Amino acid sequence: IKASRTFLRDELQKLGFIVPDSQSNFLLAIWNGNPSAKELYLKLKENNIYVRYFPIRRLENALRITIGTEQQCAILLEQLGRIIHSNK
């Protein structure tokens, strides 16, 4: 999990997310871009990729992402990149 967490954090940062350090089995990925974090959540869900989105003040621009296998992380990153870049 430690290696996957580090890999995922670094790759999310390359996509433009702010990702605070974590010692747990998930990352909080803060997104201030377009589309919104809620839209990212919904698009990922359409593709059977499940992350957590909390529609509450101070977390409405963040996704909670559980650390998975390298393959799962790669799929998540591929889909996030596709969604983000198709919206530019």
Secondary structure, DSSP 4 states (H G I P E B T S, - for coil): -HHHHHHHHHHHHHHT-B----SSSEEEEE--SSS-HHHHHHHHHHTT---EE--STTTTTEEEEE---HHHHHHHHHHHHHHHHHT-
